[in-house]
Amino acid sequence: MTTVSALTIACGREAHLKNIIRGFQAQTHPPIELIIGVMQDSDYTDLPATDFPIRQIRVTEDELPLSAARNAVADAAQGEVLVFVDVDCLPDPGFIASYLARMGGERGLFMGEVLYLPDGATGAGLDFDRFAAIGVRHSDRQGPPERIERCPDYRCFWSLNFAMHRADWQAGPGFDEQFTGYGGEDTDFGRALSEQGIPIWWIRGGRVYHQYHPHCMPPVHHLHSVLRNTEIFASKWGHRTMEHWLYAFQLMGLIRNTPAGLELLREPGPADLALCEQQTHMPYANSRRVIDHLHQIEAERRATPEPAPAADSAADLRAAQNSLLMPAAE
């Protein structure tokens, strides 16, 4: 039987972590271990009982060391296959088995399905049939393929749910630990895989349920690390990333693109956080909702009849976002 190491990283979110552990305990193909990258000053205690060992590896920095923590748990893993889930992602009982069924003889990185749960969904315990009925897909992510499908765009990589053969992880680039705080490390990792010719795949299966928690999108609460990390990305690859977030920050009057780089105009305030914060009726936060709202306000200010961009102006929106990939022209 193929051996599998389950990996996650966590800071706080104790209730979410305990649900993840229960989810891995319920697997039809159990892992041989769960390794937790602990991004806080103390290990987790009173964790649920499991039939597999749980190891905790402490990785702490002044800002969230997401890259370093993922590298640490992956490098310590013993399984032939590594499955990564974020601490807020609860694995379905068939999570590991369906990954193994799809990965087969292929090499590369594999991305499974994510369904978002509403507020309170896990309060009565883990009912996976109910989760399947009420979970929703993110509007910015494509639906699962018939079985397995090559992803042609490295920017689609999202680290909240993926798997790799350990040999591919060891041969790959790892996450760049220059990226600290929030933002950019996923896209950088996807780009590095692409440069090495390591394929990225979508699969049907490998499903996780994203446990509800309030979040801001765009991540205005991580403004400084987003600005720093997008310039680190540009220093490596010749252009910035996270342009949809940068565009939203620009519309909010937080930043300006100049020939010398991105200029911070002001710090986010309570109104900015309220605008971007996920509400209890939303299973997930969405940057496009904020962008459309800001476009609507601008249209009303100009007394124009046009609200937020319609489908036929998607190209204009892409062009506006892409203008932030490089410094402004002189």
NORCOR-V922122 format. One record per backbone hydrogen bond with DSSP energy under -1.0 kcal/mol. NH is the residue of the N-H (numbers start at 1). CO is the residue of the C=O. E is the energy in kcal/mol with one decimal. If there is no record, write none. Layout:
NH_CO_E + NH_CO_E
This chain:
5_81_-2.7 + 6_33_-2.6 + 7_83_-2.7 + 8_35_-2.1 + 10_37_-2.8 + 17_13_-2.5 + 18_14_-2.4 + 19_15_-1.7 + 20_16_-2.2 + 21_17_-2.4 + 22_18_-2.1 + 23_19_-2.4 + 24_20_-2.4 + 25_21_-2.2 + 26_22_-1.2 + 27_24_-1.3 + 28_93_-2.3 + 32_4_-2.9 + 34_53_-2.1 + 35_6_-2.6 + 36_55_-2.9 + 37_8_-2.7 + 38_57_-2.8 + 39_10_-3.2 + 55_34_-2.7 + 57_36_-3.0 + 59_38_-2.7 + 66_64_-1.4 + 69_65_-2.7 + 70_66_-2.1 + 71_67_-2.5 + 72_68_-2.3 + 73_69_-2.1 + 74_70_-2.2 + 75_71_-2.7 + 76_72_-1.3 + 80_3_-1.0 + 81_3_-1.9 + 82_164_-3.3 + 83_5_-2.6 + 84_162_-3.5 + 85_7_-2.3 + 86_160_-2.0 + 89_86_-2.2 + 90_209_-3.1 + 92_207_-2.3 + 95_92_-2.4 + 98_94_-2.6 + 99_95_-1.6 + 100_96_-2.5 + 101_97_-2.0 + 102_98_-1.4 + 103_99_-2.7 + 104_100_-1.6 + 106_103_-2.4 + 109_199_-2.7 + 110_163_-2.6 + 111_201_-2.6 + 113_205_-2.1 + 115_208_-2.2 + 116_136_-3.5 + 117_210_-2.4 + 121_118_-1.8 + 123_120_-1.4 + 125_122_-1.6 + 131_127_-2.3 + 132_128_-2.2 + 133_129_-1.3 + 134_130_-2.0 + 135_131_-2.4 + 136_116_-1.9 + 141_138_-1.7 + 149_202_-2.4 + 151_200_-3.1 + 156_153_-2.2 + 157_154_-1.7 + 162_84_-1.9 + 163_110_-2.2 + 164_82_-2.2 + 166_80_-2.8 + 169_165_-2.2 + 170_166_-2.7 + 171_167_-1.6 + 172_168_-1.2 + 179_176_-1.5 + 181_64_-2.4 + 188_184_-2.2 + 189_185_-2.2 + 190_186_-2.7 + 191_187_-2.4 + 192_188_-2.6 + 193_189_-2.5 + 194_190_-2.3 + 195_191_-2.4 + 196_192_-1.5 + 197_194_-1.3 + 198_193_-2.6 + 201_109_-2.8 + 202_149_-3.1 + 203_111_-2.0 + 204_147_-2.4 + 208_113_-1.8 + 209_90_-2.6 + 210_115_-3.2 + 211_88_-3.7 + 217_276_-2.1 + 220_218_-2.6 + 222_219_-2.2 + 223_220_-1.4 + 226_222_-2.3 + 227_223_-2.4 + 228_224_-2.3 + 229_225_-2.9 + 230_226_-2.3 + 231_227_-1.1 + 232_228_-1.7 + 233_229_-2.4 + 234_230_-1.8 + 235_231_-2.0 + 236_232_-1.1 + 237_233_-2.7 + 238_234_-2.2 + 240_325_-3.0 + 246_242_-2.3 + 247_243_-2.5 + 248_244_-1.7 + 249_245_-2.6 + 250_246_-2.2 + 251_247_-2.4 + 252_248_-2.0 + 253_250_-1.5 + 254_249_-2.6 + 256_263_-1.9 + 258_261_-2.0 + 261_258_-1.5 + 263_256_-3.3 + 265_254_-3.0 + 266_254_-1.2 + 273_269_-2.0 + 274_270_-2.5 + 275_271_-2.1 + 276_272_-1.9 + 277_273_-1.7 + 278_215_-3.0 + 282_279_-2.0 + 291_287_-2.5 + 292_288_-2.9 + 293_289_-1.9 + 294_290_-2.4 + 295_291_-2.4 + 296_292_-2.2 + 297_293_-2.1 + 298_294_-2.2 + 299_295_-2.5 + 300_296_-2.3 + 301_297_-2.3 + 302_298_-1.9 + 304_299_-2.7 + 313_310_-1.9 + 314_311_-1.5 + 317_313_-2.0 + 318_314_-2.5 + 319_315_-2.3 + 320_316_-2.3 + 321_317_-2.4 + 322_318_-3.1 + 323_319_-1.3 + 324_321_-1.9 + 325_322_-1.8
